[in-house]
Every structure is written in C-alpha cells, then in structure tokens.
C-alpha cells in the first residue's frame, strides 16, 4: 500500500474504532500520532506493544477537541518538534439521541462541537502540514445516520450529515494542494458507544443490516486504510458506506 514511514494522526485514538485504525496503520509500518483528551496508562501499554512489534514511532497529543485554543497549542507543539503529518483520520465523536423538542440547544451545540467543528478545525490546521509535504489524505468518520436521517436523531444525525457535506466541499478546495478528502459512513459498530444504545434501537439497527449483525471495528478500519492509501489516489470527495447493506 506504500504507507511505510508515513505519519498518521488519529483523533479519538482510545475508542474502539480508533484503536483498530491505529493497529491497521501500524501493521503497514506507519508512524502514529494519537490524540486523546487525557493520558491513559492502558493505552500506552497498547502503543508500546505496537512500537515493539512494528518498529514504529509513536507520538501523543493530549487535548480536548472542543477547546479550540488547546487544539492550536497542541498542534503548534507538533510543528515545533518538526513532526510531519501525511494522513489525518478524524475519528473522534460523540453519540446522542433525542427528539428536537426534548433536546436543548446547548446539547445540540455540544454534539456539533465535537462531531463537526472539531473536524473542521483539524482539517484547517493539518492541511498546512500536508501542504509542506506536497500531498496528503484525510478520512472523516461520519455515520450512516448522516445519510439515513431519522426521527429522534436530530443532533447526531445532522452533525454527521454536516461532516459529509464538509467532506465533499473541502475535497474541491484541497485538491489544489494535492490533498484528498473522503469520508466513511459506518453502520452500527461493536464499540462502547454502541453499548450505550437502548436495546430496542440496537436491535432495529442490526435488523436493517443484510448480514444481521454489527460491524467489527476492524472492518471499519480496513475501509479507512484503503481511502488513506495510494490505492485510492484518484478518489476524493466520496462517502463510502460501511453498513453491511442497510
């Protein structure tokens, strides 16, 4: 896949999909930049295992993606340390369910802060790193909920729909810098986030899949890996459904 030695920044690194993404890229001998809110010893053990097994470099970024000044400072430190970025995986996100009439505007803003505005800010900043490298690839993790909008999903669904729109728009802008921008739209995936769903909602989502099951995080990571690789060199502005045939 010609990914060996590239630097990959993954937001929401400690989540189920985040870890799977990191492991997939490590297997390709990519160097990893892992973003999360706070340091976690158990995650460091996971990272140390990958470093030893694949002989890669591993960097950590600790900041809250909803705090724009903290994001800027963290990324500025990365630049000062002369650490490049070839690939950005905007994976961090938060789930939310509820009817509009029962959801406060503050709650909607909270969901958009992490699911949309953080994605936009990371793209703004990281594009400067990629421009220096002469090329780059960005993969945004959206959701099938951003394509199949449904009642009771006003904040989450619309935030992911906004990410999809952003992806298609910025793909046009960043092409002039030789940066590809794509998104994936996963169906229900077997992560801690999915376990927070009500049982009925989970069964309904699983029932819509042609395979009658959730996705494994590794299956989502495989799609991300492909879009980030040179095998997808003429693909930009696209949204790949990884939903088991919903």
GIURKA-V152180 format. One record per residue. N is the residue number from 0. RES is the residue in one small letter. NEAR is the number of other ideal C-beta (glycine too) atoms within 10 Angstrom. Layout:
N:RES:NEAR
N:RES:NEAR
This chain:
0:x:15
1:x:10
2:x:20
3:x:11
4:x:12
5:x:22
6:x:21
7:x:27
8:x:28
9:x:28
10:x:26
11:x:24
12:x:25
13:x:19
14:x:21
15:x:21
16:x:29
17:x:25
18:x:23
19:x:22
20:x:30
21:x:26
22:x:18
23:x:21
24:x:28
25:x:21
26:x:15
27:x:18
28:x:13
29:x:24
30:x:22
31:x:23
32:x:25
33:x:24
34:x:27
35:x:21
36:x:16
37:x:9
38:x:9
39:x:15
40:x:7
41:x:8
42:x:18
43:x:14
44:x:9
45:x:16
46:x:21
47:x:11
48:x:12
49:x:18
50:x:15
51:x:9
52:x:11
53:x:18
54:x:9
55:x:21
56:x:12
57:x:16
58:x:15
59:x:16
60:x:20
61:x:13
62:x:19
63:x:15
64:x:26
65:x:18
66:x:14
67:x:14
68:x:8
69:x:14
70:x:21
71:x:14
72:x:12
73:x:18
74:x:22
75:x:11
76:x:12
77:x:20
78:x:14
79:x:8
80:x:8
81:x:6
82:x:16
83:x:16
84:x:25
85:x:20
86:x:25
87:x:29
88:x:30
89:x:29
90:x:27
91:x:24
92:x:27
93:x:18
94:x:17
95:x:20
96:x:17
97:x:16
98:x:10
99:x:13
100:x:6
101:x:9
102:x:16
103:x:10
104:x:9
105:x:7
106:x:14
107:x:18
108:x:12
109:x:16
110:x:22
111:x:20
112:x:18
113:x:19
114:x:27
115:x:20
116:x:17
117:x:24
118:x:28
119:x:15
120:x:18
121:x:23
122:x:21
123:x:13
124:x:19
125:x:22
126:x:19
127:x:12
128:x:19
129:x:23
130:x:15
131:x:11
132:x:15
133:x:9
134:x:13
135:x:24
136:x:25
137:x:28
138:x:27
139:x:29
140:x:29
141:x:29
142:x:26
143:x:24
144:x:22
145:x:23
146:x:16
147:x:16
148:x:12
149:x:10
150:x:8
151:x:13
152:x:23
153:x:21
154:x:23
155:x:22
156:x:22
157:x:19
158:x:27
159:x:27
160:x:20
161:x:18
162:x:25
163:x:17
164:x:15
165:x:20
166:x:25
167:x:16
168:x:12
169:x:21
170:x:19
171:x:11
172:x:12
173:x:20
174:x:13
175:x:8
176:x:15
177:x:13
178:x:23
179:x:24
180:x:27
181:x:24
182:x:27
183:x:26
184:x:24
185:x:25
186:x:24
187:x:24
188:x:24
189:x:17
190:x:21
191:x:10
192:x:15
193:x:17
194:x:9
195:x:11
196:x:15
197:x:9
198:x:7
199:x:8
200:x:14
201:x:15
202:x:11
203:x:13
204:x:18
205:x:17
206:x:9
207:x:16
208:x:17
209:x:9
210:x:12
211:x:10
212:x:12
213:x:19
214:x:22
215:x:15
216:x:21
217:x:16
218:x:17
219:x:24
220:x:24
221:x:15
222:x:19
223:x:28
224:x:24
225:x:17
226:x:24
227:x:28
228:x:17
229:x:13
230:x:13
231:x:18
232:x:11
233:x:7
234:x:14
235:x:20
236:x:16
237:x:15
238:x:18
239:x:18
240:x:16
241:x:18
242:x:22
243:x:20
244:x:10
245:x:17
